Amino acid sequence: MKTLYRLALGLLLLPAVHAADPLSIAEIHGDGVEPRFVDEQVTTEGIVTLVLPRQFWIQTPSESPSSTRDGLEVFTGDPAAVNVGDRVRVTGFVNRFRRPDREKDLMVTRLIQPEIEVLARGQALPAAIPLGQAGWQVPDNLADENPSVDPTASAIDFWTHYSGMRMVVGEHRVIQATNRFGDTWVLPATEHPRLNELGVLAASPDDLDLERILITANPRLQPEDAPPALPGSHFTRIDGVANYAFGQFRVTTRHALEPVEVAIEIRDTRLHRGPEHLTVASYNVENLDPLIESIERVNGERDIDDDIGSGRMARLGEHIAILLAGPDIVALQEIQDNNGAEQGDVLSADRTLTALIEAVRAAGGPDYAFIDLPPPAPDAFGGQPGGNIRNAFLYNPARVELLPPGPRQIDDPAFAGSRAPLLAGFEFNGHRLMLINNHFSSKWGSSPQFGEQPQIIGGEAERPAQADALRRLLDAENAWGGEAHWIVLGDLNDHWFSEALSHLKAEDSVQPLINLIETLPEADRWTYLFSGNAQAIDHLLVTPELAERAEFEILHPNARFPDQAADHEPLLGRFHLPPAAER
């Protein structure tokens, strides 16, 4: 009768049966994305492989790398009394979790409200999966529609299947500097066609580079003063546990990370202005302003900075004066108003631009004049609330003359809520040049690449429409048939191979624009680093006749370093324009 009672009780209270009879970790996961026993209580056993302040991970013992789904997170909320190498029995509820503020992230399977019993200590850890050219490979397909989890079918399935399991990364190269959270992107290889001499991996139209791996330093073990890893370097070892957080699969290490020191050179430009050569730069200076914001007038502490006291303004001045050799014209993006992110009616950026000009002069650069046309109303151009970012120009009046009727903003519905392009004309050696300074809609609002599919790309519709608006303006201004040369430049927030740039270039038309960034080898086309990919999102395009007179380069003082004067790299073009009478 007793046995029958237990059986009946088990049928009525199914979680009690799972709690009494240990399941393997693989049985809890099942074959699909959704585990088999969501919100039910289960018991399982495993070896503790990684312990963090609010959770730990367990894995089924194995003497060789396992292809079974053998890893699982146990969420405790507080530090657990377990150590790496403990064999534990855990009873808890199967939970699917993602942060409420990250609705496009993937969901993570974990055990919550755990009851933990340590069965033995000092046990051998399960064998680690080797990642890299000599080990296991991440598929080159991002996602598939099959509801089952097949680690050979897609990168998302690969990481989902092996999440919670030990991994070691063999030969590798750091491809983006360690950030303030202790995250470092690496490429599990030492050679790659687009791994350039600066140590970064340039983005491609044909490859998502899904082999990139995010390495997260163990916060319990990493010294606070640990040096950051820099592109081109590598770690002495990477041994950790795969997991998912903040939209990224990652390997969190079981040890402190030790990067091998590498020297990084910052090269000054080789393109100097001269009697017959005009130089033009583009530089996104990242929310530049001249004061320390007051906490009472901003949205939060993150909106307070000190661009002068921190030395950032001075460094940007040095970049313009020395690195770029004092270009004749500098197209700037993300110039904020005079009180930065403070809320209010201040729109002018004359103090911001004057402070930058003073920094350039202090570094030995030209005595620039500036062009600033404020937004029509507070926050009309988007960006950081209160900052009123806009496009602006610096120009050297000793070298170029501002043409009448003067600068103007391009008023087109395609730029509603974004930065209006700034059009200005200049004369050099009798040549007329018309410049359109741009900052296209950002990718803000994009969902993570390793998130719910299909991925959402912020501004994906807006940027091609903005490119079309510029084409309409160029047509109206007879840019290909008039006397002036035309330059379209700035932060276009999209790849050189994107739809927006394709619209703007119109390569197959009789009126193309030439993107000078495409004169560089593919591996050298980059102005920004994001998630371990070096992306070209700043551009300098010219009409064909000017392209024949052009030289071009990208300078790299920022993106490879954790401490940046700005998050974009500056561009520089030089144009051979002898006096018009001598043409």
C-alpha positions, 0 to 999 in steps of 0.5 A, spaced: 500 500 500 505 504 501 508 503 494 502 505 491 501 511 495 507 514 493 506 512 485 499 516 486 502 521 489 507 522 484 502 522 479 498 528 482 505 532 484 509 530 478 515 535 480 516 531 487 517 525 482 523 529 478 526 532 485 526 525 488 529 522 482 535 525 479 535 527 472 541 528 467 542 535 465 541 533 458 534 530 460 533 537 463 534 541 456 531 536 452 532 537 444 529 543 443 530 551 445 525 550 450 527 545 456 522 539 458 520 541 465 519 549 465 517 551 472 517 544 475 522 542 480 527 537 478 534 534 481 540 533 478 548 532 479 554 535 476 561 538 477 561 545 479 566 548 473 565 556 475 562 560 480 560 567 480 557 572 485 550 570 484 550 563 480 554 557 478 555 552 473 555 545 473 557 540 468 556 532 467 563 529 468 566 526 462 573 524 461 573 527 453 570 533 450 562 531 450 558 533 444 552 532 449 548 538 452 551 537 459 552 544 462 547 548 466 546 554 470 544 554 477 542 561 480 542 563 487 542 570 487 547 570 493 554 567 493 553 560 494 557 555 498 560 551 493 567 551 489 570 549 483 571 541 483 565 540 487 560 534 485 553 537 487 546 535 487 541 540 486 534 541 487 531 547 484 525 549 479 527 549 471 526 557 469 527 560 462 530 567 464 532 574 460 532 581 463 526 585 463 529 591 459 532 586 454 526 583 450 530 581 444 535 577 448 535 570 447 532 566 454 537 562 458 535 556 461 537 555 469 535 552 476 532 557 481 531 557 488 536 551 489 537 546 494 544 544 494 548 538 497 555 537 496 557 530 495 564 530 494 570 536 493 576 536 489 573 532 483 576 532 476 573 537 472 569 535 465 574 535 459 573 542 456 571 543 448 577 546 444 575 552 440 579 554 434 583 552 428 585 546 431 579 544 435 571 545 434 568 550 429 563 555 430 558 554 424 558 560 419 550 560 419 547 565 424 541 561 425 536 556 422 528 555 423 529 548 426 526 548 433 531 543 435 538 545 437 543 542 432 550 545 434 552 543 427 546 547 424 548 554 426 552 559 431 546 560 435 545 553 436 552 551 437 552 556 443 546 554 445 547 547 445 554 548 449 552 553 454 554 552 461 560 547 458 567 548 459 571 551 453 578 552 452 581 557 446 587 555 443 591 560 438 588 566 438 588 574 437 585 579 441 581 584 436 578 589 440 581 592 447 578 590 453 572 594 455 570 597 462 566 590 464 572 586 463 570 583 456 575 582 450 573 580 443 578 574 440 579 571 434 581 563 435 586 564 429 593 567 428 591 569 421 585 571 417 585 574 410 581 580 413 586 580 420 590 587 418 597 589 421 593 593 426 590 587 429 583 588 427 578 584 423 575 588 418 567 587 416 566 583 410 559 583 405 560 576 405 562 573 412 559 575 419 565 572 422 561 568 427 568 565 429 569 571 433 569 569 441 567 574 447 572 573 453 569 575 459 574 576 465 572 572 472 570 578 476 572 574 482 579 573 480 581 579 475 585 584 479 582 591 479 589 594 476 589 588 470 592 591 464 587 591 458 588 586 452 590 590 446 588 588 438 594 584 436 595 581 443 593 574 446 592 571 452 597 566 456 591 562 456 583 562 456 579 556 460 572 558 462 565 556 461 560 558 455 554 562 458 550 568 455 548 575 458 547 582 455 545 579 448 552 575 447 554 568 448 561 568 451 566 564 455 567 567 462 574 565 465 576 560 471 582 564 472 585 571 471 586 573 464 594 575 463 595 579 456 601 578 453 604 586 452 604 588 445 606 595 442 601 599 438 603 605 434 599 611 432 602 614 425 601 621 423 598 622 416 602 622 410 598 627 407 600 634 408 596 640 405 601 644 400 600 650 395 597 645 390 594 640 395 587 641 399 586 637 405 579 635 408 578 631 414 572 628 417 571 626 424 566 624 429 568 627 436 563 623 440 558 628 444 563 634 445 562 639 449 566 645 454 563 644 461 561 639 466 554 638 466 550 639 473 546 633 476 540 637 477 539 639 469 541 632 466 537 625 466 542 621 470 550 621 472 552 618 466 550 624 462 555 628 466 562 629 463 568 633 463 571 634 456 576 639 458 578 637 465 579 629 462 584 632 457 579 629 451 578 636 448 586 637 448 587 630 445 582 632 439 586 638 438 592 634 438 589 629 433 587 635 428 593 639 429 598 633 429 595 627 427 591 630 421 596 635 420 591 641 420 587 640 414 584 646 411 577 643 412 574 639 418 567 636 417 565 635 425 560 630 427 557 630 434 558 637 436 554 638 442 551 645 444 554 650 450 551 646 456 552 639 453 547 634 456 543 639 460 536 640 459 534 647 457 533 652 451 541 653 449 542 651 442 548 654 440 555 651 440 560 657 439 563 655 446 564 648 444 567 650 437 571 655 440 574 650 445 576 645 440 579 651 436 583 653 442 586 646 443 588 645 436 592 652 436 595 650 443 597 643 439 600 648 434 595 647 429 591 653 424 587 658 427 581 656 424 574 659 423 568 655 425 561 654 422 555 652 426 548 652 424 544 650 431 538 645 430 531 649 430 529 646 436 531 643 443 533 635 441 530 636 434 536 632 431 536 626 436 542 624 440 544 624 447 538 628 450 539 635 451 546 635 447 543 638 441 548 634 437 549 637 430 554 637 424 559 643 424 565 645 420 572 648 422 576 651 416 582 655 415 581 662 412 588 663 410 587 657 406 580 657 403 575 662 402 567 661 404 563 662 398 556 666 398 551 665 400 554 661 406 552 655 409 545 652 410 542 645 413 539 641 408 531 640 410 528 634 407 523 629 411 528 624 410 532 627 416 526 628 421 529 627 428 536 626 425 542 630 424 540 635 418 546 635 413 550 641 413 552 644 406 558 649 405 562 652 399 569 653 399 574 656 394 581 654 394 586 656 388 580 658 384 577 651 385 570 651 388 568 645 392 561 644 395 561 639 401 555 636 405 557 634 412 552 628 414 551 624 420 545 619 418 540 615 423 544 611 428 543 604 429 540 605 436 535 600 437 538 594 434 537 587 437 543 583 438 546 579 433 545 573 437 538 575 439 531 573 437 531 572 430 530 576 425 535 581 427 532 588 428 537 593 425 536 600 427 535 605 422 535 600 416 530 604 412 532 611 414 539 611 412 537 609 404 532 614 404 537 619 407 542 617 401 536 618 396 535 625 399 542 627 398 542 624 391 536 629 389 540 635 392 546 633 388 541 632 382 538 639 383 545 642 384 548 639 377 553 636 381 556 633 375 555 638 370 557 645 374 563 648 375 564 646 383 567 639 385 562 636 390 564 632 397 559 628 401 562 626 407 561 624 415 558 619 419 553 615 415 552 609 420 553 604 415 558 599 411 561 601 405 557 595 402 550 597 405 544 599 401 545 606 403 552 607 400 549 603 394 544 608 393 549 614 395 554 611 390 549 609 384 555 606 381 552 604 375 549 610 373 552 616 369 552 620 375 556 616 380 560 618 387 566 615 388 567 612 395 574 614 397 574 608 402 574 603 397 580 605 394 584 602 400 585 594 401 578 591 404 582 589 410 584 596 411 577 599 410 574 601 418 573 607 422 569 604 428 570 597 432 563 594 434 563 587 437 570 585 435 568 587 428 572 593 424 567 597 421 567 602 415 561 607 417 565 614 416 566 615 409 568 621 404 565 620 397 567 625 391 564 626 384 569 623 379 573 628 376 575 630 384 576 622 385 582 623 379 585 628 384 585 624 390 589 621 395 586 618 402 587 615 408 584 613 415 588 615 421 587 610 427 588 614 434 582 611 438 578 605 436 584 600 438 584 603 445 580 603 452 581 610 453 579 614 447 578 621 445 572 619 441 569 612 438 570 613 431 577 614 427 578 620 423 578 620 415 583 625 411 583 626 403 588 630 399 586 633 393 591 636 387 588 643 385 593 647 382 591 654 381 585 654 376 589 658 371 594 653 370 589 647 369 
